[in-house]
Amino acid sequence: MAVSTTTVEEHRTEAPPSLLHQPKAVWAVAFASVIAFMGIGLVDPILKPIGEQLDASPSQVSLLFTSYMLVTGVAMLVTGVVSSRIGAKKTLLLGLGIIVVFSALAGSSGTINEIVGFRAGWGLGNALFIATALAAIVGAASGGVARAIILYEAALGIGIAIGPLAGGVLGNISWRAPFFGVAALMAVAFILIVILLPSAPAPEHKTSITAPFKALRHRGLLTVAITALLYNYGFFTLLAYTPFPLDMGAYAIGFIFFGWGLALAVSSVFLAPRLQKRFGTLPTMMAALALFAADLATMAVFTNSKPTLIVCVVLAGLFLGVNNTLITETVMISAPVERSTASAAYSFVRFVGGAAAPWLAGKLGESNVHAPFWVGAVCTLVAVLVLSTGRKVLAHVDDHDPAPHSADEAAAVTAGSD
C-alpha cells in the first residue's frame, strides 16, 4: 500500500499543469488577441450598409480591406525594429492604443474616404499588436511553449469566428456600432495589459529593417511568399466581395461568415496536423489550395444562387484553415534566417501584393458579378503551380519540427497567421 501511495504521489508531482491554469497576464493578452483578430471579418456584414448609406460603390467600400492590408503588410517590416527597441509590453500597448483611436475615428466618419483612411491606421496598430502578442503569451504562460501556442491559436480562432458574428449583431443596429465596439473592447484590453502584464527589459538584439528584404533572396521563402500573395487574392475576394452578391442583411451575413470562421478555426487547429502527418506538408497545401480554387470557381458559376454561395463560403473556411496553418509552419523553416525575419518578409509580400484584391474584385463585380470569383479561382490555381515549383527547395519541411522553441521565435508565427 505504501508503494502504491508513493507512486500516486510521484505521478501527481510529475503531472503537467492544466492548460487553463495560467497567470492573469496570459489571459489579458489572449483576450486582446481575440479582439484583434475579430477585426479581420468584423466589417464583412456592414460593407453593403456602408455603401448604401454613404453612397459608395462596391469597389470603394472594398478599400476598407485594401487600406487595412496594405498598411499591415508594410508595418510588418518595422514591427521587429520597434519591439526590439522598446520591448514587448510597450509595443503591445502602442498597437492597442492605435487601434482604439482609429477604430473610434472610423465609427465617427462621415464619408467612405475617411473610413478607408482610418482603417489604414487600424492596420498599423494591428500589425504592431499581432506581431508581438504570441511572444508575450509565451513569456508569461506556464506549461511550456507548446501550450502557449495552443492558447494563442485558440484566441486566433475564436476572434476570426466571432468577428463577423459581432459585426452582424452590432451592424444590425448601425454600421458605426462595430467600430465603436472594437474601440471599447480594445480600451479594456489596454487597461488589463497595463495592470497585469509585467514589464521586461528591452531585448539586447536589435532587428535591422533591411533583414526581411535580404531573406527573400532564398528561393524557398520567396516561393512560399508568392504562393501566399496569389491565394490571398482569392481569400480576400471571398471576404470582401461575397457580401454584395449575397445581398442580405448584416445579421445574416454575420452568421454566414461566422460559419466560415468557425470552419477555419477548427480545420487549422485539428484537421491540418492530421492531414500533414498522413500526406505531408506540401501535398496537403496543394490539395487545400486546389479545393479552394474549385470552390471559387463554383461560386463564379452559381453567383446568382444564394444557397450555393453560402455553402461555398463555409467550405472555404475548411480549405483556408488547413492551408493557413501549414503555410505558416513552412515559412518558419523555408530559409536559413531568423524566424521573425522570415515571417516579416513573407507577410510583407503577401499583404502588400494582395492588398489590391478587394478593390479589384469590387471593380470587376460592378461590370460582371461572376468575374471576381473567376479571377480569384485562377490566381489560387496559379498559387498551386508556383508552390509545386518549390518541391526541391522545400523538400526539407517535413524533416523539421516547425514549432518555435523560444519567445522570440514564437513571435514570428503571429505575423504569418490570417
DRENGUBA-483689 format. One record per residue (C-alpha): residue in one letter; y, z, x. Coordinates in steps of 0.2 Angstrom, whole numbers, plus 5000, padded with zeros to 4 digits. Last residue first. Example, Ala and Ser with C-alpha at 12.3 -4.5 7.8 and 13.67 -1.06 7.14 Angstrom:
% residues 2
@res:S | Y:4995 | Z:5036 | X:5068
@res:A | Y:4978 | Z:5039 | X:5062
This chain:
% residues 418
@res:D | Y:5176 | Z:4794 | X:4977
@res:S | Y:5170 | Z:4803 | X:4993
@res:G | Y:5173 | Z:4796 | X:5011
@res:A | Y:5188 | Z:4808 | X:5015
@res:T | Y:5178 | Z:4823 | X:5009
@res:V | Y:5164 | Z:4820 | X:5022
@res:A | Y:5176 | Z:4821 | X:5037
@res:A | Y:5179 | Z:4839 | X:5033
@res:A | Y:5161 | Z:4843 | X:5036
@res:E | Y:5163 | Z:4838 | X:5054
@res:D | Y:5177 | Z:4850 | X:5057
@res:A | Y:5168 | Z:4864 | X:5048
@res:S | Y:5152 | Z:4861 | X:5058
@res:H | Y:5135 | Z:4854 | X:5056
@res:P | Y:5139 | Z:4839 | X:5045
@res:A | Y:5123 | Z:4832 | X:5036
@res:P | Y:5119 | Z:4815 | X:5041
@res:D | Y:5102 | Z:4820 | X:5049
@res:H | Y:5098 | Z:4805 | X:5060
@res:D | Y:5084 | Z:4792 | X:5061
@res:D | Y:5088 | Z:4784 | X:5043
@res:V | Y:5105 | Z:4778 | X:5050
@res:H | Y:5098 | Z:4770 | X:5065
@res:A | Y:5096 | Z:4752 | X:5058
@res:L | Y:5115 | Z:4752 | X:5055
@res:V | Y:5118 | Z:4739 | X:5070
@res:K | Y:5103 | Z:4729 | X:5065
@res:R | Y:5105 | Z:4729 | X:5046
@res:G | Y:5123 | Z:4725 | X:5047
@res:T | Y:5123 | Z:4708 | X:5040
@res:S | Y:5115 | Z:4715 | X:5024
@res:L | Y:5130 | Z:4725 | X:5021
@res:V | Y:5141 | Z:4710 | X:5020
@res:L | Y:5129 | Z:4702 | X:5008
@res:V | Y:5129 | Z:4717 | X:4997
@res:A | Y:5148 | Z:4718 | X:4997
@res:V | Y:5148 | Z:4699 | X:4992
@res:L | Y:5139 | Z:4704 | X:4976
@res:T | Y:5152 | Z:4718 | X:4973
@res:C | Y:5166 | Z:4705 | X:4975
@res:V | Y:5157 | Z:4693 | X:4963
@res:A | Y:5155 | Z:4706 | X:4950
@res:G | Y:5173 | Z:4712 | X:4951
@res:V | Y:5179 | Z:4694 | X:4949
@res:W | Y:5168 | Z:4692 | X:4934
@res:F | Y:5174 | Z:4708 | X:4927
@res:P | Y:5192 | Z:4703 | X:4929
@res:A | Y:5189 | Z:4686 | X:4921
@res:H | Y:5182 | Z:4691 | X:4904
@res:V | Y:5198 | Z:4695 | X:4896
@res:N | Y:5207 | Z:4679 | X:4901
@res:S | Y:5226 | Z:4677 | X:4903
@res:E | Y:5231 | Z:4695 | X:4902
@res:G | Y:5215 | Z:4701 | X:4910
@res:L | Y:5219 | Z:4692 | X:4926
@res:K | Y:5235 | Z:4702 | X:4928
@res:G | Y:5226 | Z:4718 | X:4923
@res:A | Y:5212 | Z:4715 | X:4936
@res:L | Y:5224 | Z:4710 | X:4949
@res:W | Y:5234 | Z:4726 | X:4947
@res:P | Y:5218 | Z:4737 | X:4947
@res:A | Y:5211 | Z:4728 | X:4962
@res:A | Y:5226 | Z:4728 | X:4973
@res:A | Y:5222 | Z:4745 | X:4980
@res:G | Y:5205 | Z:4739 | X:4987
@res:G | Y:5211 | Z:4735 | X:5004
@res:V | Y:5221 | Z:4751 | X:5006
@res:F | Y:5208 | Z:4762 | X:4999
@res:R | Y:5193 | Z:4754 | X:5008
@res:V | Y:5201 | Z:4751 | X:5024
@res:F | Y:5210 | Z:4768 | X:5026
@res:S | Y:5194 | Z:4777 | X:5020
@res:Y | Y:5183 | Z:4770 | X:5033
@res:A | Y:5196 | Z:4773 | X:5047
@res:A | Y:5198 | Z:4791 | X:5041
@res:S | Y:5179 | Z:4794 | X:5039
@res:A | Y:5176 | Z:4788 | X:5057
@res:T | Y:5189 | Z:4799 | X:5064
@res:S | Y:5183 | Z:4814 | X:5055
@res:R | Y:5165 | Z:4810 | X:5060
@res:E | Y:5170 | Z:4810 | X:5079
@res:V | Y:5165 | Z:4793 | X:5087
@res:P | Y:5149 | Z:4785 | X:5091
@res:A | Y:5149 | Z:4774 | X:5075
@res:S | Y:5139 | Z:4772 | X:5059
@res:I | Y:5134 | Z:4791 | X:5059
@res:M | Y:5146 | Z:4798 | X:5047
@res:V | Y:5149 | Z:4782 | X:5038
@res:T | Y:5131 | Z:4781 | X:5033
@res:E | Y:5132 | Z:4798 | X:5024
@res:T | Y:5147 | Z:4791 | X:5014
@res:I | Y:5138 | Z:4775 | X:5010
@res:L | Y:5123 | Z:4785 | X:5004
@res:T | Y:5133 | Z:4797 | X:4992
@res:N | Y:5144 | Z:4783 | X:4985
@res:N | Y:5130 | Z:4771 | X:4982
@res:V | Y:5119 | Z:4783 | X:4972
@res:G | Y:5134 | Z:4789 | X:4961
@res:L | Y:5140 | Z:4771 | X:4959
@res:F | Y:5123 | Z:4765 | X:4952
@res:L | Y:5122 | Z:4779 | X:4940
@res:G | Y:5140 | Z:4779 | X:4935
@res:A | Y:5139 | Z:4760 | X:4931
@res:L | Y:5126 | Z:4765 | X:4918
@res:V | Y:5139 | Z:4774 | X:4908
@res:V | Y:5152 | Z:4759 | X:4909
@res:C | Y:5138 | Z:4747 | X:4904
@res:V | Y:5133 | Z:4757 | X:4888
@res:I | Y:5151 | Z:4757 | X:4883
@res:L | Y:5155 | Z:4739 | X:4886
@res:T | Y:5139 | Z:4734 | X:4877
@res:P | Y:5144 | Z:4744 | X:4862
@res:K | Y:5162 | Z:4737 | X:4862
@res:S | Y:5156 | Z:4719 | X:4862
@res:N | Y:5171 | Z:4707 | X:4866
@res:T | Y:5168 | Z:4708 | X:4884
@res:F | Y:5150 | Z:4703 | X:4882
@res:V | Y:5148 | Z:4690 | X:4896
@res:A | Y:5160 | Z:4699 | X:4908
@res:M | Y:5152 | Z:4716 | X:4904
@res:T | Y:5135 | Z:4709 | X:4909
@res:A | Y:5143 | Z:4703 | X:4925
@res:L | Y:5149 | Z:4720 | X:4929
@res:D | Y:5132 | Z:4727 | X:4926
@res:A | Y:5124 | Z:4714 | X:4937
@res:A | Y:5136 | Z:4718 | X:4951
@res:F | Y:5132 | Z:4737 | X:4949
@res:L | Y:5113 | Z:4733 | X:4950
@res:A | Y:5116 | Z:4723 | X:4966
@res:L | Y:5127 | Z:4738 | X:4973
@res:A | Y:5113 | Z:4750 | X:4969
@res:A | Y:5100 | Z:4738 | X:4977
@res:M | Y:5110 | Z:4736 | X:4992
@res:M | Y:5113 | Z:4755 | X:4994
@res:T | Y:5094 | Z:4759 | X:4992
@res:P | Y:5089 | Z:4745 | X:5005
@res:L | Y:5102 | Z:4753 | X:5017
@res:T | Y:5097 | Z:4771 | X:5015
@res:G | Y:5078 | Z:4770 | X:5015
@res:F | Y:5066 | Z:4767 | X:5001
@res:R | Y:5057 | Z:4784 | X:4997
@res:K | Y:5069 | Z:4797 | X:5005
@res:Q | Y:5085 | Z:4787 | X:5000
@res:L | Y:5079 | Z:4786 | X:4982
@res:R | Y:5076 | Z:4805 | X:4981
@res:P | Y:5092 | Z:4809 | X:4990
@res:A | Y:5102 | Z:4797 | X:4978
@res:L | Y:5095 | Z:4804 | X:4962
@res:F | Y:5100 | Z:4822 | X:4963
@res:V | Y:5118 | Z:4824 | X:4969
@res:S | Y:5125 | Z:4807 | X:4968
@res:S | Y:5115 | Z:4802 | X:4952
@res:V | Y:5120 | Z:4818 | X:4943
@res:A | Y:5139 | Z:4816 | X:4947
@res:L | Y:5140 | Z:4798 | X:4943
@res:A | Y:5131 | Z:4800 | X:4926
@res:L | Y:5143 | Z:4814 | X:4922
@res:G | Y:5157 | Z:4803 | X:4927
@res:W | Y:5152 | Z:4789 | X:4916
@res:G | Y:5148 | Z:4800 | X:4901
@res:F | Y:5165 | Z:4807 | X:4903
@res:F | Y:5172 | Z:4790 | X:4904
@res:I | Y:5165 | Z:4787 | X:4886
@res:F | Y:5172 | Z:4804 | X:4880
@res:G | Y:5189 | Z:4800 | X:4887
@res:I | Y:5190 | Z:4783 | X:4880
@res:A | Y:5186 | Z:4790 | X:4863
@res:Y | Y:5199 | Z:4804 | X:4864
@res:A | Y:5212 | Z:4791 | X:4870
@res:G | Y:5210 | Z:4780 | X:4856
@res:M | Y:5200 | Z:4763 | X:4857
@res:D | Y:5205 | Z:4746 | X:4863
@res:L | Y:5188 | Z:4743 | X:4873
@res:P | Y:5196 | Z:4728 | X:4880
@res:F | Y:5210 | Z:4738 | X:4887
@res:P | Y:5201 | Z:4754 | X:4893
@res:T | Y:5190 | Z:4743 | X:4904
@res:Y | Y:5204 | Z:4738 | X:4916
@res:A | Y:5207 | Z:4753 | X:4927
@res:L | Y:5190 | Z:4761 | X:4929
@res:L | Y:5179 | Z:4746 | X:4929
@res:T | Y:5191 | Z:4735 | X:4939
@res:F | Y:5192 | Z:4751 | X:4951
@res:F | Y:5174 | Z:4750 | X:4955
@res:G | Y:5173 | Z:4731 | X:4956
@res:Y | Y:5186 | Z:4731 | X:4969
@res:N | Y:5179 | Z:4746 | X:4977
@res:Y | Y:5163 | Z:4736 | X:4980
@res:L | Y:5173 | Z:4725 | X:4991
@res:L | Y:5183 | Z:4738 | X:5001
@res:A | Y:5167 | Z:4748 | X:5003
@res:T | Y:5157 | Z:4734 | X:5011
@res:I | Y:5172 | Z:4731 | X:5022
@res:A | Y:5171 | Z:4749 | X:5028
@res:V | Y:5152 | Z:4749 | X:5030
@res:T | Y:5153 | Z:4733 | X:5041
@res:L | Y:5168 | Z:4740 | X:5051
@res:L | Y:5158 | Z:4756 | X:5055
@res:G | Y:5143 | Z:4746 | X:5061
@res:R | Y:5154 | Z:4734 | X:5071
@res:H | Y:5162 | Z:4747 | X:5081
@res:R | Y:5180 | Z:4742 | X:5084
@res:L | Y:5185 | Z:4751 | X:5069
@res:A | Y:5185 | Z:4767 | X:5079
@res:K | Y:5200 | Z:4762 | X:5088
@res:F | Y:5210 | Z:4761 | X:5072
@res:P | Y:5204 | Z:4778 | X:5067
@res:A | Y:5210 | Z:4785 | X:5084
@res:T | Y:5228 | Z:4779 | X:5084
@res:I | Y:5235 | Z:4794 | X:5074
@res:S | Y:5228 | Z:4805 | X:5088
@res:T | Y:5220 | Z:4822 | X:5082
@res:K | Y:5225 | Z:4838 | X:5091
@res:H | Y:5211 | Z:4850 | X:5097
@res:E | Y:5216 | Z:4868 | X:5098
@res:P | Y:5215 | Z:4870 | X:5079
@res:A | Y:5229 | Z:4880 | X:5071
@res:P | Y:5225 | Z:4898 | X:5069
@res:A | Y:5217 | Z:4904 | X:5053
@res:S | Y:5224 | Z:4911 | X:5037
@res:P | Y:5213 | Z:4919 | X:5024
@res:L | Y:5211 | Z:4911 | X:5007
@res:L | Y:5213 | Z:4923 | X:4993
@res:I | Y:5231 | Z:4925 | X:4989
@res:V | Y:5239 | Z:4909 | X:4995
@res:I | Y:5223 | Z:4900 | X:4988
@res:L | Y:5224 | Z:4908 | X:4971
@res:I | Y:5243 | Z:4904 | X:4970
@res:F | Y:5241 | Z:4885 | X:4974
@res:A | Y:5226 | Z:4884 | X:4962
@res:V | Y:5237 | Z:4891 | X:4948
@res:A | Y:5250 | Z:4878 | X:4952
@res:M | Y:5236 | Z:4865 | X:4952
@res:L | Y:5232 | Z:4870 | X:4935
@res:A | Y:5250 | Z:4868 | X:4928
@res:A | Y:5253 | Z:4852 | X:4937
@res:V | Y:5237 | Z:4845 | X:4931
@res:G | Y:5241 | Z:4849 | X:4913
@res:F | Y:5258 | Z:4842 | X:4914
@res:F | Y:5251 | Z:4825 | X:4919
@res:P | Y:5238 | Z:4826 | X:4905
@res:A | Y:5251 | Z:4831 | X:4892
@res:R | Y:5263 | Z:4816 | X:4895
@res:W | Y:5252 | Z:4803 | X:4886
@res:S | Y:5254 | Z:4815 | X:4871
@res:I | Y:5242 | Z:4825 | X:4860
@res:N | Y:5227 | Z:4813 | X:4860
@res:G | Y:5231 | Z:4812 | X:4879
@res:L | Y:5227 | Z:4830 | X:4881
@res:V | Y:5209 | Z:4828 | X:4874
@res:G | Y:5207 | Z:4811 | X:4882
@res:G | Y:5214 | Z:4816 | X:4899
@res:A | Y:5203 | Z:4831 | X:4899
@res:L | Y:5187 | Z:4820 | X:4895
@res:P | Y:5193 | Z:4808 | X:4908
@res:G | Y:5194 | Z:4821 | X:4921
@res:I | Y:5179 | Z:4831 | X:4915
@res:A | Y:5166 | Z:4821 | X:4925
@res:I | Y:5175 | Z:4817 | X:4941
@res:G | Y:5180 | Z:4836 | X:4942
@res:I | Y:5162 | Z:4842 | X:4939
@res:G | Y:5155 | Z:4830 | X:4951
@res:L | Y:5167 | Z:4835 | X:4965
@res:A | Y:5165 | Z:4853 | X:4962
@res:A | Y:5146 | Z:4851 | X:4963
@res:E | Y:5148 | Z:4841 | X:4979
@res:Y | Y:5158 | Z:4855 | X:4986
@res:L | Y:5146 | Z:4869 | X:4981
@res:I | Y:5132 | Z:4858 | X:4988
@res:I | Y:5142 | Z:4856 | X:5004
@res:A | Y:5144 | Z:4875 | X:5006
@res:R | Y:5125 | Z:4877 | X:5004
@res:A | Y:5122 | Z:4865 | X:5018
@res:V | Y:5135 | Z:4873 | X:5029
@res:G | Y:5127 | Z:4890 | X:5029
@res:G | Y:5124 | Z:4904 | X:5017
@res:S | Y:5141 | Z:4912 | X:5015
@res:A | Y:5156 | Z:4901 | X:5012
@res:A | Y:5174 | Z:4903 | X:5021
@res:G | Y:5174 | Z:4890 | X:5035
@res:V | Y:5163 | Z:4878 | X:5025
@res:I | Y:5175 | Z:4879 | X:5010
@res:A | Y:5190 | Z:4876 | X:5021
@res:A | Y:5182 | Z:4861 | X:5029
@res:L | Y:5177 | Z:4855 | X:5012
@res:A | Y:5195 | Z:4856 | X:5006
@res:T | Y:5204 | Z:4847 | X:5021
@res:A | Y:5203 | Z:4829 | X:5017
@res:I | Y:5203 | Z:4832 | X:4998
@res:F | Y:5220 | Z:4841 | X:5000
@res:L | Y:5230 | Z:4830 | X:5011
@res:A | Y:5224 | Z:4814 | X:5002
@res:N | Y:5228 | Z:4822 | X:4985
@res:G | Y:5246 | Z:4826 | X:4990
@res:L | Y:5249 | Z:4808 | X:4996
@res:G | Y:5241 | Z:4801 | X:4981
@res:W | Y:5252 | Z:4812 | X:4970
@res:G | Y:5267 | Z:4804 | X:4978
@res:A | Y:5261 | Z:4787 | X:4974
@res:R | Y:5258 | Z:4793 | X:4956
@res:F | Y:5276 | Z:4797 | X:4956
@res:G | Y:5281 | Z:4779 | X:4960
@res:V | Y:5269 | Z:4772 | X:4946
@res:I | Y:5276 | Z:4784 | X:4933
@res:E | Y:5294 | Z:4780 | X:4938
@res:N | Y:5290 | Z:4761 | X:4936
@res:I | Y:5282 | Z:4764 | X:4919
@res:T | Y:5298 | Z:4771 | X:4912
@res:G | Y:5304 | Z:4788 | X:4905
@res:S | Y:5295 | Z:4800 | X:4917
@res:S | Y:5293 | Z:4818 | X:4913
@res:G | Y:5274 | Z:4818 | X:4915
@res:A | Y:5276 | Z:4809 | X:4931
@res:L | Y:5288 | Z:4822 | X:4938
@res:A | Y:5275 | Z:4835 | X:4933
@res:S | Y:5262 | Z:4826 | X:4943
@res:F | Y:5273 | Z:4823 | X:4957
@res:V | Y:5278 | Z:4841 | X:4960
@res:V | Y:5261 | Z:4849 | X:4957
@res:I | Y:5253 | Z:4836 | X:4968
@res:I | Y:5265 | Z:4839 | X:4982
@res:G | Y:5262 | Z:4858 | X:4981
@res:L | Y:5243 | Z:4855 | X:4981
@res:G | Y:5244 | Z:4844 | X:4997
@res:L | Y:5255 | Z:4856 | X:5006
@res:L | Y:5245 | Z:4871 | X:5001
@res:L | Y:5229 | Z:4863 | X:5008
@res:T | Y:5238 | Z:4858 | X:5024
@res:K | Y:5244 | Z:4876 | X:5026
@res:K | Y:5227 | Z:4883 | X:5024
@res:A | Y:5218 | Z:4870 | X:5035
@res:G | Y:5229 | Z:4872 | X:5051
@res:I | Y:5247 | Z:4866 | X:5056
@res:R | Y:5243 | Z:4854 | X:5070
@res:S | Y:5225 | Z:4848 | X:5067
@res:S | Y:5228 | Z:4848 | X:5049
@res:V | Y:5243 | Z:4836 | X:5051
@res:V | Y:5235 | Z:4823 | X:5063
@res:G | Y:5219 | Z:4824 | X:5053
@res:T | Y:5228 | Z:4820 | X:5037
@res:V | Y:5238 | Z:4806 | X:5045
@res:L | Y:5226 | Z:4791 | X:5043
@res:M | Y:5221 | Z:4797 | X:5026
@res:A | Y:5239 | Z:4795 | X:5021
@res:V | Y:5237 | Z:4776 | X:5021
@res:G | Y:5222 | Z:4776 | X:5010
@res:T | Y:5230 | Z:4789 | X:4998
@res:V | Y:5246 | Z:4779 | X:4997
@res:L | Y:5237 | Z:4763 | X:4992
@res:M | Y:5225 | Z:4772 | X:4980
@res:Y | Y:5239 | Z:4781 | X:4970
@res:S | Y:5250 | Z:4765 | X:4970
@res:T | Y:5236 | Z:4754 | X:4964
@res:F | Y:5229 | Z:4766 | X:4951
@res:L | Y:5246 | Z:4769 | X:4942
@res:L | Y:5249 | Z:4750 | X:4945
@res:S | Y:5236 | Z:4747 | X:4931
@res:V | Y:5250 | Z:4750 | X:4919
@res:Q | Y:5260 | Z:4735 | X:4925
@res:S | Y:5244 | Z:4724 | X:4925
@res:P | Y:5240 | Z:4730 | X:4907
@res:S | Y:5258 | Z:4725 | X:4901
@res:A | Y:5271 | Z:4739 | X:4898
@res:D | Y:5282 | Z:4743 | X:4883
@res:L | Y:5283 | Z:4761 | X:4887
@res:Q | Y:5275 | Z:4767 | X:4871
@res:E | Y:5261 | Z:4754 | X:4871
@res:G | Y:5258 | Z:4753 | X:4889
@res:I | Y:5257 | Z:4772 | X:4890
@res:P | Y:5245 | Z:4773 | X:4875
@res:K | Y:5234 | Z:4760 | X:4884
@res:L | Y:5233 | Z:4769 | X:4900
@res:I | Y:5231 | Z:4786 | X:4892
@res:P | Y:5212 | Z:4787 | X:4892
@res:D | Y:5210 | Z:4782 | X:4910
@res:V | Y:5224 | Z:4793 | X:4917
@res:L | Y:5212 | Z:4808 | X:4921
@res:G | Y:5199 | Z:4797 | X:4930
@res:I | Y:5204 | Z:4801 | X:4948
@res:G | Y:5215 | Z:4816 | X:4944
@res:M | Y:5200 | Z:4826 | X:4939
@res:F | Y:5195 | Z:4826 | X:4958
@res:A | Y:5210 | Z:4837 | X:4962
@res:I | Y:5206 | Z:4849 | X:4948
@res:V | Y:5188 | Z:4851 | X:4953
@res:S | Y:5194 | Z:4854 | X:4971
@res:A | Y:5207 | Z:4867 | X:4966
@res:F | Y:5192 | Z:4877 | X:4958
@res:A | Y:5182 | Z:4875 | X:4973
@res:V | Y:5196 | Z:4881 | X:4985
@res:A | Y:5198 | Z:4897 | X:4974
@res:W | Y:5179 | Z:4899 | X:4973
@res:V | Y:5177 | Z:4899 | X:4991
@res:A | Y:5192 | Z:4911 | X:4994
@res:K | Y:5183 | Z:4923 | X:4981
@res:P | Y:5169 | Z:4925 | X:4993
@res:Q | Y:5152 | Z:4918 | X:4988
@res:H | Y:5136 | Z:4924 | X:4979
@res:L | Y:5133 | Z:4908 | X:4969
@res:L | Y:5121 | Z:4901 | X:4981
@res:S | Y:5112 | Z:4917 | X:4982
@res:P | Y:5109 | Z:4925 | X:4999
@res:P | Y:5094 | Z:4919 | X:5009
@res:A | Y:5079 | Z:4930 | X:5008
@res:E | Y:5075 | Z:4938 | X:5025
@res:T | Y:5078 | Z:4956 | X:5020
@res:R | Y:5069 | Z:4954 | X:5004
@res:H | Y:5054 | Z:4947 | X:5013
@res:E | Y:5055 | Z:4962 | X:5025
@res:E | Y:5055 | Z:4974 | X:5011
@res:V | Y:5040 | Z:4965 | X:5002
@res:T | Y:5030 | Z:4966 | X:5019
@res:T | Y:5034 | Z:4984 | X:5021
@res:T | Y:5028 | Z:4988 | X:5004
@res:S | Y:5012 | Z:4979 | X:5006
@res:V | Y:5009 | Z:4987 | X:5022
@res:A | Y:5012 | Z:5004 | X:5014
@res:M | Y:5000 | Z:5000 | X:5000
